[in-house]
Amino acid sequence: MTRRQTFAFAALLAAPAVAAKQEETPMFDELIKASMENKKGLTFYVKGQTIGGAVTKIGNGFVEVRSQQYSRVVIKLDSVDAVAMI
C-alpha cells in the first residue's frame, strides 16, 4: 500500500467520526446563544475539567467566555463533552 493509499484509507475511516462531532455541536448552540443573549453563565465540561463563565463571543468552532477569575477563555467546541446552564 502506498503512502497516498494509506492516507486516503485513514481519511475514510476518520470521516464518520468528524461528521458525528459536527452534528453534536448544534445541541450546544441553543444554550450558548441563550447565555450570550441573556448574560447567563454556562458550565462547560471539557475532558474531565469544568470551565464556568458567560459567553461573550461565538466563532466558527470555538466559543469565548468570561468569568470572575478570567477575563477571556477560548474553548474549542470539538473538545466539549457537555454544557450546563447555571
MDTraj code that builds the backbone (N, CA, C; nanometers):
import mdtraj as md
import numpy as np

residues = "MET THR ARG ARG GLN THR PHE ALA PHE ALA ALA LEU LEU ALA ALA PRO ALA VAL ALA ALA LYS GLN GLU GLU THR PRO MET PHE ASP GLU LEU ILE LYS ALA SER MET GLU ASN LYS LYS GLY LEU THR PHE TYR VAL LYS GLY GLN THR ILE GLY GLY ALA VAL THR LYS ILE GLY ASN GLY PHE VAL GLU VAL ARG SER GLN GLN TYR SER ARG VAL VAL ILE LYS LEU ASP SER VAL ASP ALA VAL ALA MET ILE".split()
xyz = np.array([
    [0.0855, -0.1167, 0.0000],
    [0.0000, 0.0000, 0.0000],
    [0.0905, 0.1235, 0.0000],
    [0.0616, 0.2177, -0.0879],
    [0.1426, 0.3395, -0.0964],
    [0.1010, 0.4382, 0.0118],
    [0.1800, 0.5407, 0.0259],
    [0.1514, 0.6425, 0.1267],
    [0.0190, 0.7122, 0.0964],
    [-0.0075, 0.7409, -0.0307],
    [-0.1342, 0.8059, -0.0679],
    [-0.2539, 0.7170, -0.0366],
    [-0.2404, 0.5890, -0.0669],
    [-0.3499, 0.4971, -0.0390],
    [-0.3741, 0.4858, 0.1112],
    [-0.2663, 0.4847, 0.1882],
    [-0.2785, 0.4777, 0.3331],
    [-0.3485, 0.6017, 0.3874],
    [-0.3090, 0.7191, 0.3361],
    [-0.3716, 0.8441, 0.3798],
    [-0.5192, 0.8470, 0.3425],
    [-0.5522, 0.8053, 0.2209],
    [-0.6920, 0.8040, 0.1768],
    [-0.7752, 0.7090, 0.2624],
    [-0.7179, 0.5937, 0.2951],
    [-0.7884, 0.4972, 0.3790],
    [-0.8119, 0.5537, 0.5192],
    [-0.7112, 0.6186, 0.5740],
    [-0.7252, 0.6798, 0.7064],
    [-0.8305, 0.7902, 0.7049],
    [-0.8345, 0.8680, 0.5976],
    [-0.9342, 0.9741, 0.5857],
    [-1.0752, 0.9154, 0.5791],
    [-1.0917, 0.8047, 0.5098],
    [-1.2230, 0.7396, 0.5030],
    [-1.2663, 0.6869, 0.6391],
    [-1.1725, 0.6351, 0.7158],
    [-1.2060, 0.5857, 0.8488],
    [-1.2423, 0.6996, 0.9437],
    [-1.1770, 0.8137, 0.9289],
    [-1.1998, 0.9266, 1.0194],
    [-1.3239, 1.0072, 0.9830],
    [-1.3714, 0.9984, 0.8613],
    [-1.4834, 1.0805, 0.8149],
    [-1.6093, 1.0655, 0.9006],
    [-1.6526, 0.9437, 0.9361],
    [-1.7733, 0.9338, 1.0211],
    [-1.7560, 0.9981, 1.1575],
    [-1.6383, 0.9880, 1.2145],
    [-1.6138, 1.0491, 1.3456],
    [-1.6205, 1.2004, 1.3359],
    [-1.5650, 1.2567, 1.2302],
    [-1.5688, 1.4019, 1.2109],
    [-1.7123, 1.4470, 1.1887],
    [-1.7873, 1.3740, 1.1084],
    [-1.9275, 1.4091, 1.0826],
    [-2.0099, 1.4004, 1.2097],
    [-1.9860, 1.2995, 1.2916],
    [-2.0602, 1.2856, 1.4167],
    [-2.0276, 1.4002, 1.5113],
    [-1.9026, 1.4424, 1.5165],
    [-1.8629, 1.5514, 1.6052],
    [-1.9280, 1.6815, 1.5594],
    [-1.9384, 1.7043, 1.4278],
    [-2.0018, 1.8253, 1.3779],
    [-2.1510, 1.8261, 1.4080],
    [-2.2127, 1.7094, 1.4146],
    [-2.3549, 1.7017, 1.4454],
    [-2.3819, 1.7265, 1.5930],
    [-2.2826, 1.7045, 1.6789],
    [-2.3024, 1.7213, 1.8224],
    [-2.3144, 1.8674, 1.8638],
    [-2.2451, 1.9566, 1.7972],
    [-2.2425, 2.0955, 1.8412],
    [-2.3757, 2.1676, 1.8291],
    [-2.4690, 2.1344, 1.7369],
    [-2.5962, 2.2070, 1.7343],
    [-2.6753, 2.1979, 1.8639],
    [-2.6621, 2.0886, 1.9376],
    [-2.7366, 2.0799, 2.0631],
    [-2.6789, 2.1752, 2.1674],
    [-2.5513, 2.2132, 2.1541],
    [-2.4917, 2.3117, 2.2428],
    [-2.5283, 2.4533, 2.2011],
    [-2.5574, 2.4730, 2.0732],
    [-2.5811, 2.6068, 2.0192],
    [-2.6931, 2.6805, 2.0911],
    [-2.8000, 2.6108, 2.1236],
    [-2.9144, 2.6745, 2.1904],
    [-2.8727, 2.7329, 2.3257],
    [-2.7994, 2.6547, 2.4038],
    [-2.7543, 2.7032, 2.5345],
    [-2.6518, 2.8154, 2.5204],
    [-2.5626, 2.8030, 2.4237],
    [-2.4585, 2.9049, 2.4039],
    [-2.5211, 3.0378, 2.3629],
    [-2.6166, 3.0335, 2.2707],
    [-2.6829, 3.1570, 2.2269],
    [-2.7657, 3.2183, 2.3397],
    [-2.8322, 3.1344, 2.4179],
    [-2.9106, 3.1847, 2.5314],
    [-2.8197, 3.2503, 2.6337],
    [-2.7028, 3.1937, 2.6562],
    [-2.6077, 3.2524, 2.7505],
    [-2.5610, 3.3889, 2.7024],
    [-2.5359, 3.3993, 2.5736],
    [-2.4879, 3.5260, 2.5183],
    [-2.5976, 3.6330, 2.5229],
    [-2.7198, 3.5968, 2.4887],
    [-2.8290, 3.6940, 2.4844],
    [-2.8744, 3.7367, 2.6242],
    [-2.8845, 3.6411, 2.7164],
    [-2.9373, 3.6692, 2.8497],
    [-2.8289, 3.6959, 2.9532],
    [-2.7031, 3.6893, 2.9113],
    [-2.5884, 3.7083, 3.0011],
    [-2.5944, 3.6131, 3.1204],
    [-2.6341, 3.4885, 3.0918],
    [-2.6374, 3.3822, 3.1925],
    [-2.5109, 3.2993, 3.1796],
    [-2.4679, 3.2420, 3.2905],
    [-2.3471, 3.1609, 3.2908],
    [-2.3713, 3.0188, 3.2439],
    [-2.2668, 2.9593, 3.1879],
    [-2.2682, 2.8198, 3.1472],
    [-2.1514, 2.7486, 3.2135],
    [-2.1658, 2.6193, 3.2300],
    [-2.0545, 2.5363, 3.2724],
    [-2.0226, 2.4421, 3.1576],
    [-1.8980, 2.4475, 3.1088],
    [-1.8511, 2.3612, 3.0015],
    [-1.7719, 2.2473, 3.0647],
    [-1.8014, 2.1259, 3.0250],
    [-1.7281, 2.0088, 3.0721],
    [-1.6355, 1.9642, 2.9594],
    [-1.5047, 1.9792, 2.9843],
    [-1.4045, 1.9510, 2.8816],
    [-1.3039, 1.8510, 2.9375],
    [-1.3107, 1.7278, 2.8884],
    [-1.2147, 1.6229, 2.9241],
    [-1.1935, 1.6108, 3.0749],
    [-1.3017, 1.6042, 3.1499],
    [-1.2942, 1.5857, 3.2934],
    [-1.2778, 1.7136, 3.3743],
    [-1.2648, 1.8270, 3.3094],
    [-1.2498, 1.9559, 3.3772],
    [-1.3766, 2.0380, 3.3564],
    [-1.4026, 2.1306, 3.4467],
    [-1.5167, 2.2203, 3.4307],
    [-1.4670, 2.3624, 3.4130],
    [-1.5299, 2.4330, 3.3211],
    [-1.4982, 2.5733, 3.2941],
    [-1.6300, 2.6492, 3.2985],
    [-1.6402, 2.7444, 3.3884],
    [-1.7629, 2.8215, 3.4024],
    [-1.7446, 2.9636, 3.3545],
    [-1.8520, 3.0225, 3.3022],
    [-1.8469, 3.1608, 3.2591],
    [-1.9626, 3.1962, 3.1680],
    [-1.9716, 3.3249, 3.1374],
    [-2.0751, 3.3753, 3.0467],
    [-2.0160, 3.3912, 2.9075],
    [-2.0911, 3.3548, 2.8067],
    [-2.0441, 3.3607, 2.6680],
    [-2.0392, 3.5057, 2.6217],
    [-1.9247, 3.5443, 2.5637],
    [-1.9083, 3.6789, 2.5099],
    [-1.8958, 3.6803, 2.3585],
    [-1.8513, 3.5687, 2.3007],
    [-1.8331, 3.5638, 2.1557],
    [-1.8484, 3.4209, 2.1074],
    [-1.9128, 3.4060, 1.9909],
    [-1.9286, 3.2750, 1.9279],
    [-1.8556, 3.2808, 1.7948],
    [-1.7668, 3.1856, 1.7729],
    [-1.6917, 3.1800, 1.6481],
    [-1.7150, 3.0486, 1.5767],
    [-1.6411, 3.0271, 1.4719],
    [-1.6519, 2.9050, 1.3936],
    [-1.5715, 2.7946, 1.4620],
    [-1.6384, 2.7138, 1.5420],
    [-1.5723, 2.6043, 1.6104],
    [-1.5185, 2.6381, 1.7475],
    [-1.5444, 2.7591, 1.7955],
    [-1.4991, 2.7957, 1.9293],
    [-1.5993, 2.8897, 1.9934],
    [-1.5865, 2.9050, 2.1242],
    [-1.6689, 2.9984, 2.1994],
    [-1.5774, 3.0685, 2.3001],
    [-1.6014, 3.1963, 2.3207],
    [-1.5225, 3.2735, 2.4172],
    [-1.6105, 3.3067, 2.5362],
    [-1.5600, 3.2796, 2.6564],
    [-1.6350, 3.3073, 2.7780],
    [-1.5505, 3.3934, 2.8720],
    [-1.6197, 3.4574, 2.9663],
    [-1.5502, 3.5328, 3.0713],
    [-1.6080, 3.4888, 3.2045],
    [-1.5240, 3.4993, 3.3062],
    [-1.5676, 3.4613, 3.4406],
    [-1.5102, 3.5607, 3.5398],
    [-1.5394, 3.5403, 3.6668],
    [-1.4836, 3.6280, 3.7691],
    [-1.3329, 3.6116, 3.7779],
    [-1.2859, 3.4924, 3.7515],
    [-1.1435, 3.4648, 3.7625],
    [-1.0663, 3.5049, 3.6367],
    [-1.1229, 3.4813, 3.5193],
    [-1.0544, 3.5086, 3.3919],
    [-1.1384, 3.6017, 3.3063],
    [-1.0727, 3.6981, 3.2437],
    [-1.1454, 3.7912, 3.1577],
    [-1.1730, 3.7312, 3.0202],
    [-1.0933, 3.6302, 2.9807],
    [-1.1124, 3.5716, 2.8483],
    [-1.0662, 3.4264, 2.8485],
    [-1.1582, 3.3367, 2.8133],
    [-1.1272, 3.1943, 2.7985],
    [-1.1852, 3.1506, 2.6644],
    [-1.1030, 3.0904, 2.5797],
    [-1.1488, 3.0415, 2.4497],
    [-1.1565, 2.8893, 2.4577],
    [-1.2739, 2.8357, 2.4234],
    [-1.2981, 2.6916, 2.4313],
    [-1.3274, 2.6392, 2.2918],
    [-1.2563, 2.5368, 2.2519],
    [-1.2788, 2.4712, 2.1229],
    [-1.3993, 2.3786, 2.1380],
    [-1.5014, 2.3960, 2.0571],
    [-1.6259, 2.3198, 2.0716],
    [-1.6069, 2.1706, 2.0459],
    [-1.5069, 2.1323, 1.9680],
    [-1.4819, 1.9908, 1.9437],
    [-1.4421, 1.9173, 2.0706],
    [-1.3854, 1.9875, 2.1665],
    [-1.3376, 1.9226, 2.2875],
    [-1.4403, 1.9250, 2.4010],
    [-1.5553, 1.9854, 2.3793],
    [-1.6584, 1.9964, 2.4839],
    [-1.7380, 1.8673, 2.4918],
    [-1.7476, 1.8116, 2.6131],
    [-1.8253, 1.6893, 2.6346],
    [-1.9705, 1.7210, 2.6692],
    [-1.9922, 1.8281, 2.7484],
    [-2.1281, 1.8638, 2.7900],
    [-2.1310, 2.0123, 2.8277],
    [-2.2523, 2.0693, 2.8267],
    [-2.2729, 2.2088, 2.8657],
    [-2.3936, 2.2133, 2.9578],
    [-2.3816, 2.2912, 3.0666],
    [-2.4927, 2.3085, 3.1610],
    [-2.5135, 2.4559, 3.1885],
    [-2.6397, 2.4985, 3.1941],
    [-2.6684, 2.6380, 3.2255],
    [-2.6777, 2.6551, 3.3757],
    [-2.6142, 2.7572, 3.4255],
    [-2.6108, 2.7849, 3.5689],
    [-2.7410, 2.8519, 3.6109],
])
top = md.Topology()
chain = top.add_chain()
for i, resn in enumerate(residues, 1):
    res = top.add_residue(resn, chain, resSeq=i)
    for name in ("N", "CA", "C"):
        top.add_atom(name, md.element.get_by_symbol(name[0]), res)
traj = md.Trajectory(xyz[None], top)
